Amino acid sequence: MDEISTPLRVELPTSSNLNDIVTDRLASAPDAVLAEVPNAAGVWEPVTVAQFDARVVAVAKGLVAKGVQPGDPVAIMSRTRYEWTLLDFAIWAAGAVPVPVYETSSAEQVQWILTDAGVTLLFAETKGNAAVVEQVLAEAPSCREVLVIDDGGLDDVVAAGRDVPDEEIARRRALASLDDVATIIYTSGTTGRPKGAELTHRNFASLARNAVAFVPEVFTEGGRTLLFLPLAHVFARFIEVLALASGTVLGHAPDIKTLTTDLGSFRPTYILAVPRVFEKVYNSAEQKAATEGKGRIFHWAAATAIAWSRALDTPSGPSLWLTLQHKVADALVYSKLKAVLGGQARYAVSGGGPLGERLGHFYRGIGLKILEGYGLTESTAPTCVNLPERTRIGTVGLQLPGCAARIAPDGEILLRGHHIFRGYHGNAEATREAFDGEWFRTGDLGSLDDDGFLRITGRKKEIIVTAGGKNVAPAVLEDRIRAHALVSQCVVVGDGKPFIGALITLDPEGLPGWLTMQGKPAMTVDQAATDPDVLAALDAAVTRANAAVSRAESIRKFTVLTCDFTVENGYLTPSLKVKRNLVLKDYAQDVERLYAPGDDRDTLHTL
């Protein structure tokens, strides 16, 4: 199959926009709980639809009083917190356009977004964020004011708008049509300057309402979800809109360090995460079991979960003996793992990268169905997703209503539908290059099976061509190696070289637990990089990854770097994608040493 499309289930009037999501709920269920916010004691307190709407209107009035005009870009630079969602809908209520800025952004990145988007007003979470913005305000003359959320900025805005009539907000809420710009989201930018994707009210509102109709058992009234991924990224932003459209109670967790506590107290029914989170949960549980002397039980339970999940995909299903083992494993292991996620999560939505079949089967086996999907900023996050009763692990699922996918002759995935952005802000050339007629070029490679399930096989721009002319998709190898508890990042190399190699960084959080599991003394990352047992474990991980590819595509040598790739040091984007070009540039000598004559066993490992 080369092309697939799914018809719309919900048609929206052209005159509607994202404001209708709140006003429709206000009309139908004003006392329903829209969100919960932790108080000073950490207790989650409800915010009703009516209370949320009243605050949205009050903040929108303040924006009007501060001179924000319909269509004006207003920036939000903050972690994921309740105020982010409040500002999002208040800016829309004022007829303006929210522009997310990662709170980790450098002054140079902030300056580019402020000037490129023409931001008029900026909300910063902290004084520290505001200080970064202040460094470049002189170069961003359109930005008139910076308001600090933690310094009473929202209260100041509300106070400024007391004399603005309700009728003005009602008027502004009705100004935008489905095809007007709702937000400008700047791509993380693994290469070059970020491009501002203009996403419309149709993109978000139509896709969200159709997703609710497509997956009602997950996105349902009375459901609960805790956002902890950055709302500056399109993935969490779409789920924010989806939650309000579906009646899901929304919570926010700004600090990843307290995520386990927040999950335990909020108790979501579904969670949103990237594959790395699921890997961390698994690895942490494995290490905890080992330190408690229960490693064998954990590994038996994990193998049972995977076997049970795989058996679900066979005509006969799990055997009676496997089902009995599964029940015992649930009592001993699975229930404790699910308790880490709050105890009542039945579903998880995974995106931002491939999850892998092993983890997919493991989590389904313990009772958490991971609905793996796929999308980009330019497609308003998801174009497709696996469904609770139509899951094909190893794929990213079926197209959502109103979405279509085509596989080009060279294997590139092309997308079309109501979820595709209208273009890059102020960049007509990049917009033209992004489309093949009416189809958006994703830059990803994939295939469609006979039932329409999409499988991702690699990234077009990252294809490595060896000296022997072999085309290699690095993601296949990298994703499998990254799943190991010792590994933080892996970059496969070999363009124009005689064989494939890899740069591997160790996970400083996973290392101590792994050492304890192996009965080894504590050591630094530098020491571990040359430790024979660590290298042997990495060798085994690479060998397992190589089993997924041909001999010509397999990794022959790898080197362990002592510096990890992080957002802070600039080698990862805020959405945790490796800036491959920068790594290859800065670590060019390490790459060349993989192909130099001889073999330095202290830093290189040959398979």
C-alpha positions in Angstrom: 0.0 0.0 0.0 1.4 3.4 -1.0 -1.4 5.7 0.2 -4.0 5.8 3.0 -6.6 8.3 4.2 -9.2 8.4 7.0 -12.4 10.4 6.5 -13.3 13.2 8.9 -15.7 12.3 11.7 -16.4 15.8 13.0 -16.9 18.7 10.7 -16.5 22.2 12.3 -18.1 25.4 10.9 -15.5 27.6 9.2 -16.4 30.5 11.6 -15.4 28.5 14.7 -12.0 28.6 16.5 -10.2 27.3 19.5 -12.1 29.6 21.9 -15.2 27.5 21.2 -13.6 24.6 23.1 -14.0 26.6 26.4 -17.2 28.4 25.6 -18.9 25.2 24.5 -18.0 23.5 27.8 -19.0 26.6 29.7 -22.5 26.4 28.2 -22.9 22.6 28.8 -21.1 21.9 32.1 -19.8 25.1 33.9 -19.3 23.2 37.2 -17.3 20.3 35.7 -13.7 20.1 36.8 -11.4 21.4 34.0 -8.1 21.2 35.8 -6.5 20.5 39.2 -3.8 22.7 40.6 -1.6 21.8 43.6 -1.8 24.1 46.6 1.1 25.0 48.9 0.6 21.7 50.8 0.8 19.8 47.5 -2.9 18.9 47.5 -4.6 19.0 44.1 -7.5 21.5 44.1 -10.1 21.6 41.4 -10.6 24.4 38.9 -14.1 24.3 37.3 -14.8 25.3 33.7 -16.5 28.4 35.0 -13.6 29.4 37.2 -11.1 28.8 34.4 -13.2 30.8 31.9 -13.5 33.7 34.3 -9.8 33.9 34.8 -9.2 33.5 31.0 -11.5 36.5 30.4 -9.8 38.6 33.1 -6.4 38.0 31.7 -7.6 38.6 28.2 -9.0 42.0 29.3 -5.6 42.9 30.7 -4.0 42.0 27.4 -6.4 44.3 25.6 -5.7 47.1 28.2 -2.0 46.6 27.5 -2.5 47.3 23.8 -2.5 43.8 22.4 -4.3 43.8 19.1 -6.0 40.9 17.3 -3.3 38.9 15.5 -0.5 40.2 17.7 2.1 37.6 18.7 2.4 37.2 22.5 5.2 34.9 23.8 5.2 32.5 26.7 8.5 31.4 28.2 7.8 28.9 30.9 7.9 25.4 32.1 4.7 23.3 31.9 2.4 24.6 34.5 -1.3 25.7 34.9 -0.5 29.3 34.1 0.8 28.2 30.7 -2.6 26.7 29.7 -4.4 29.7 31.2 -2.3 32.1 29.2 -2.7 30.1 26.0 -6.5 30.4 26.1 -6.4 34.0 27.4 -4.2 35.1 24.4 -6.7 33.4 22.1 -9.6 35.1 23.9 -7.9 38.4 23.2 -7.7 37.5 19.5 -3.9 37.2 19.7 -1.4 34.5 18.8 0.6 32.6 21.4 4.3 32.0 20.6 6.0 29.4 22.8 9.6 29.9 23.9 11.5 27.1 25.7 12.5 28.2 29.2 15.9 26.7 28.5 16.4 29.0 25.4 19.6 31.0 25.1 19.5 34.8 24.7 20.3 34.4 21.0 17.5 31.9 20.5 15.0 34.2 22.3 16.2 37.2 20.2 15.5 35.2 17.0 12.0 34.2 18.0 11.1 37.7 19.3 12.2 39.4 16.1 11.2 36.8 13.6 7.6 36.5 15.0 7.3 40.2 15.9 6.4 39.4 19.5 4.7 42.4 21.2 4.5 41.1 24.8 6.3 38.3 26.7 5.3 36.3 29.8 8.4 34.9 31.5 8.0 32.3 34.3 10.8 33.5 36.5 13.1 36.5 37.0 15.9 34.4 35.6 13.9 33.8 32.4 13.2 37.5 32.2 16.9 38.4 32.7 17.7 36.3 29.6 15.0 38.2 27.6 16.3 41.5 28.9 19.7 40.8 27.3 18.2 41.1 23.8 15.2 43.4 24.2 17.2 46.3 22.5 17.4 44.1 19.4 13.7 43.2 19.5 11.9 46.6 19.4 8.5 45.1 18.8 8.5 43.6 22.3 7.1 46.3 24.6 7.0 44.6 27.9 8.1 41.5 29.8 5.8 40.2 32.6 7.1 37.7 35.2 4.6 35.0 36.2 6.3 34.3 39.6 6.4 38.0 40.3 2.7 38.6 40.2 2.7 39.3 36.4 -0.8 37.7 35.9 -2.3 39.7 38.7 -0.9 42.9 37.3 -2.4 42.1 33.9 -5.8 41.3 35.5 -5.7 44.6 37.4 -4.9 46.5 34.2 -8.0 45.1 32.4 -10.7 45.8 35.0 -12.3 48.5 32.9 -12.4 46.5 29.7 -16.0 45.4 29.0 -16.9 41.7 28.7 -18.4 42.5 25.3 -14.9 43.3 23.9 -13.6 39.8 24.8 -16.8 38.2 23.4 -16.1 40.1 20.2 -12.5 39.2 20.0 -13.2 35.5 20.7 -15.3 35.4 17.6 -12.8 37.1 15.2 -10.7 34.2 14.2 -11.9 31.6 11.6 -10.6 28.1 11.3 -8.0 29.1 8.8 -6.5 31.9 10.8 -3.1 31.4 12.6 -3.6 30.2 16.1 0.1 29.9 17.1 3.6 30.0 15.7 5.8 27.2 17.0 9.5 27.3 16.3 10.9 23.9 15.4 13.7 22.7 17.7 16.2 23.0 15.0 18.7 20.2 14.7 20.4 22.3 12.0 20.3 26.0 11.4 17.9 28.6 12.8 14.5 27.4 14.0 11.6 27.9 11.5 8.3 29.2 12.8 5.5 26.9 11.8 2.2 28.7 11.5 -0.5 26.4 12.9 -4.1 27.4 12.5 -7.2 27.1 14.6 -8.4 24.4 12.2 -5.2 22.4 12.8 -5.7 22.2 16.5 -9.5 22.4 16.9 -10.5 20.0 14.1 -7.7 17.5 14.8 -8.5 17.5 18.6 -12.2 17.0 18.2 -11.7 14.3 15.6 -9.1 12.5 17.8 -11.6 12.5 20.7 -14.2 10.9 18.4 -11.6 8.4 17.1 -10.2 7.3 20.5 -13.2 7.9 22.9 -12.1 5.2 25.4 -8.9 7.1 26.2 -9.8 10.8 25.7 -13.0 10.7 27.7 -14.9 12.9 30.1 -13.8 12.1 33.6 -10.3 10.9 32.4 -7.2 12.5 33.9 -3.8 13.3 32.5 -0.7 15.0 33.9 1.3 17.0 31.5 5.1 17.0 32.2 6.5 17.4 28.7 7.3 21.0 27.6 4.2 22.9 26.5 6.5 24.8 24.2 6.5 21.6 22.1 3.6 20.8 19.8 3.1 17.3 21.4 2.1 18.5 24.8 0.4 21.5 23.4 -2.0 19.3 21.3 -2.8 17.1 24.3 -3.6 20.3 26.3 -6.2 21.2 23.7 -7.4 17.6 23.4 -7.8 17.4 27.2 -10.1 20.5 27.3 -12.0 19.3 24.2 -12.6 15.8 25.7 -13.5 16.8 29.3 -10.3 15.2 30.6 -9.1 16.7 33.9 -5.8 18.4 33.2 -2.8 18.6 35.6 0.6 20.0 35.2 4.0 18.9 36.5 6.7 21.5 36.0 9.6 19.7 37.8 10.7 16.3 36.5 12.4 15.7 39.8 9.1 15.4 41.6 7.3 13.6 38.7 7.0 10.3 40.6 5.4 12.1 43.6 3.1 14.1 41.2 2.0 11.0 39.3 1.2 9.2 42.6 -0.9 12.0 44.0 -2.6 13.1 40.7 -3.3 9.5 39.5 -3.8 10.0 35.8 -5.8 7.6 33.6 -3.6 8.2 30.7 -0.1 9.8 30.4 1.8 11.4 27.6 5.5 10.7 27.3 8.4 10.2 24.9 10.1 6.8 24.6 13.0 7.8 26.9 10.6 8.1 29.8 9.4 4.6 29.3 13.0 3.3 29.0 13.9 5.1 32.3 10.9 3.6 34.2 11.9 0.1 33.0 15.6 0.5 33.7 14.9 2.1 37.2 12.6 -0.8 38.1 15.1 -3.4 36.9 17.9 -1.8 39.0 15.7 -1.4 42.1 14.8 -5.1 41.9 18.4 -6.1 41.5 19.5 -4.0 44.6 16.7 -5.7 46.6 17.9 -9.1 45.5 14.8 -9.6 43.3 16.5 -9.3 39.9 15.6 -12.9 38.8 12.0 -12.3 39.7 11.9 -9.1 37.7 13.5 -10.6 34.6 11.1 -13.5 34.7 8.1 -11.1 35.1 9.4 -9.0 32.3 9.8 -12.0 30.0 6.4 -13.2 30.9 4.8 -9.7 30.1 6.5 -9.7 26.7 5.5 -13.3 25.9 1.9 -12.7 27.1 1.6 -9.5 24.9 3.1 -11.3 21.9 0.6 -14.1 22.4 -2.3 -11.6 22.2 -1.4 -11.1 18.6 -1.7 -14.8 17.8 -5.0 -16.5 16.7 -5.1 -18.7 19.9 -4.0 -16.0 22.3 -2.1 -16.7 25.6 -2.1 -20.3 26.9 -3.6 -21.2 30.2 -0.1 -21.7 31.7 1.1 -18.3 30.4 -2.0 -16.6 31.7 -1.4 -18.2 35.2 2.2 -17.0 35.1 1.0 -13.5 34.1 -1.4 -13.3 37.0 1.4 -14.3 39.5 3.8 -11.7 37.9 1.1 -9.1 38.2 0.8 -9.6 41.9 4.6 -9.7 42.4 5.8 -7.0 40.0 3.4 -5.4 37.6 1.1 -3.8 40.2 4.1 -2.1 41.8 5.3 -0.8 38.5 1.8 0.6 37.7 1.7 2.2 41.1 4.8 4.3 40.1 2.5 5.9 37.4 -0.3 6.6 39.9 -2.0 3.3 39.9 -4.9 3.9 37.5 -3.2 4.7 34.2 -4.5 2.2 31.6 -3.1 4.0 28.5 -0.1 6.0 27.5 0.5 8.0 24.4 4.0 7.8 23.1 5.6 10.0 20.4 8.7 12.0 19.6 10.6 8.9 18.5 10.3 5.1 18.1 9.4 3.1 21.2 10.6 -0.2 20.1 8.8 -3.6 20.1 10.4 -4.8 23.3 9.1 -1.9 25.4 5.8 -1.9 23.6 5.1 -5.5 24.4 6.5 -5.2 28.0 4.1 -2.3 28.9 1.1 -3.9 27.2 2.0 -7.0 29.1 1.9 -5.3 32.5 -1.5 -3.7 31.7 -0.5 -0.3 30.3 -1.4 0.0 26.6 1.0 2.4 24.9 -0.6 4.0 21.9 2.4 4.9 19.8 1.9 7.6 17.3 3.8 9.8 14.9 3.8 13.4 13.8 5.7 16.6 13.5 5.3 20.2 14.5 4.1 20.8 11.0 1.3 18.2 11.4 0.1 19.6 14.8 1.7 16.6 16.4 -0.2 13.4 15.5 -1.1 12.3 12.0 -1.6 8.7 13.2 -1.8 6.6 16.3 -2.4 3.0 17.4 -5.8 2.4 18.9 -6.6 0.5 22.1 -8.2 -2.4 20.2 -6.3 -1.9 16.9 -2.7 -1.9 18.0 0.2 -3.2 15.9 3.3 -2.9 18.0 6.3 -1.7 16.0 4.2 0.6 14.0 2.9 4.1 14.7 -0.7 3.2 13.9 -3.5 4.3 11.6 -4.2 7.8 10.2 -6.5 10.0 12.4 -9.7 11.2 10.8 -9.1 13.9 8.2 -5.4 12.8 7.7 -3.7 11.1 4.8 -0.3 9.6 4.2 1.5 8.6 1.1 4.9 6.8 0.6 6.9 8.5 -2.2 9.0 6.4 -4.6 12.1 7.1 -2.6 10.4 6.0 0.7 9.7 9.4 2.1 6.5 9.8 4.1 4.2 12.6 2.7 1.2 13.9 4.6 -2.0 15.8 3.7 -5.0 16.9 5.7 -6.6 19.3 8.1 -3.7 19.0 10.5 -1.0 20.3 8.1 0.4 23.7 8.9 -0.1 26.6 6.5 3.6 27.5 6.1 6.7 28.8 7.8 6.4 32.3 9.2 8.0 34.8 6.8 9.8 32.1 4.9 8.1 31.4 1.6 11.1 29.6 0.2 11.2 27.1 3.0 7.5 26.6 2.7 7.7 25.8 -1.0 10.5 23.3 -0.3 8.4 21.6 2.4 5.6 20.6 0.0 5.3 18.4 -3.0 2.1 19.8 -4.5 -0.5 19.5 -1.7 1.6 16.9 0.2 3.9 17.9 3.0 7.3 16.3 2.9 8.1 14.9 6.4 11.8 14.0 5.7 11.1 10.7 7.4 11.2 7.3 5.7 8.5 4.6 6.1 6.1 2.1 4.8 2.4 1.2 4.9 1.3 -2.3 5.5 -1.8 -3.8 3.8 -4.0 -2.7 6.7 -2.8 0.9 6.6 -0.5 0.8 9.6 2.5 3.2 9.2 6.0 2.0 10.1 8.9 4.5 10.4 12.2 3.2 9.1 14.5 6.2 9.3 15.2 9.9 8.6 15.8 10.8 4.9 18.5 13.4 5.7 20.3 11.1 8.1 20.7 8.2 5.7 24.4 7.1 5.8 26.0 5.9 2.6 29.1 3.8 3.2 32.1 3.7 0.9 30.7 0.5 -0.4 27.5 2.2 -1.4 25.3 0.7 1.3 22.4 2.9 2.5 22.0 2.7 6.3 19.2 4.2 8.4 21.0 5.0 11.8 17.8 5.2 13.8 17.3 1.4 13.7 20.6 0.9 15.5 20.5 4.0 17.7 17.1 3.3 19.2 18.0 -0.2 20.2 21.3 0.7 21.8 19.8 3.6 23.7 17.4 1.2 25.4 20.3 -0.2 27.5 20.4 1.1 31.1 24.0 2.2 30.6 23.4 4.3 27.5 22.3 7.9 27.3 22.9 8.6 23.6 24.1 6.9 20.5 25.1 8.4 17.2 25.8 6.0 14.4 28.4 7.2 11.9 30.0 5.9 8.7 29.1 8.3 5.8 31.7 7.6 3.1 33.5 5.2 5.4 34.3 1.5 4.9 32.0 0.4 7.7 29.5 1.6 10.3 30.7 2.9 13.7 29.1 4.6 16.7 29.7 7.2 19.3 28.1 6.2 22.7 27.6 8.3 25.8 26.9 6.8 29.2 23.9 7.6 31.3 25.1 9.2 34.6 21.8 8.4 36.2 21.7 4.8 35.1 25.4 4.0 35.8 25.2 3.8 39.6 22.3 1.3 39.5 23.9 -0.8 36.9 27.2 -1.0 38.8 25.2 -2.1 42.0 23.4 -4.7 39.9 26.7 -6.1 38.8 28.3 -6.0 42.2 30.9 -3.5 41.1 32.2 -0.5 43.1 31.1 3.1 42.4 33.0 4.8 39.6 32.9 8.0 37.6 31.7 8.2 34.0 35.3 8.7 33.0 36.3 5.5 34.8 33.4 3.5 33.4 34.2 4.5 29.9 37.3 2.2 30.0 36.0 -0.4 32.4 36.1 -3.9 30.9 32.7 -5.0 32.3 31.0 -1.8 31.1 32.6 -2.2 27.6 31.5 -5.9 27.5 27.9 -4.8 28.4 27.9 -2.2 25.7 29.4 -4.8 23.3 26.4 -7.0 24.0 24.0 -4.2 23.5 25.6 -3.3 20.1 25.6 -7.0 19.1 21.8 -7.2 19.9 21.2 -4.1 17.9 23.2 -5.5 15.0 20.8 -8.5 14.9 18.2 -6.1 13.4 20.2 -5.3 10.4 22.4 -6.9 7.7 26.1 -7.4 8.2 26.9 -4.5 5.9 24.7 -2.2 8.1 26.0 -3.4 11.4 28.3 -1.5 13.8 31.9 -2.8 13.7 33.5 -0.3 16.1 32.3 2.0 18.8 33.8 4.5 21.1 32.5 5.7 24.5 32.5 9.5 25.0 32.9 10.8 28.5 30.7 13.9 27.9 27.0 13.3 27.5 24.8 15.1 25.0 22.3 17.3 26.8 20.0 20.3 26.2 22.3 22.4 28.4 25.4 21.8 26.4 23.6 22.3 23.1 23.9 18.8 21.6 20.2 18.0 22.2 17.2 20.1 21.1 14.6 20.9 23.8 12.5 17.9 22.4 15.6 15.7 23.1 16.7 15.1 19.5 20.4 14.8 18.9 21.9 17.7 16.8 23.7 15.2 14.6 25.6 17.7 12.5 27.0 19.5 15.6 28.1 16.2 17.1 29.8 15.1 13.9 31.5 18.5 13.7 32.7 18.7 17.3 33.6 15.0 17.6 35.2 14.7 14.2 38.5 13.4 15.7 36.7 10.7 17.6 34.9 9.6 14.4 38.2 9.5 12.5 39.9 7.4 15.1 37.2 4.7 14.5 38.7 4.3 11.0 42.4 4.9 11.8 44.8 1.9 11.4 45.3 0.0 14.7 43.0 -0.2 17.7 43.4 1.7 20.9 41.6 -0.6 23.3 41.3 2.1 26.0 38.8 4.0 24.1 37.7 2.0 21.0 35.9 -1.3 21.0 35.8 -3.6 18.0 33.1 -6.1 17.3 
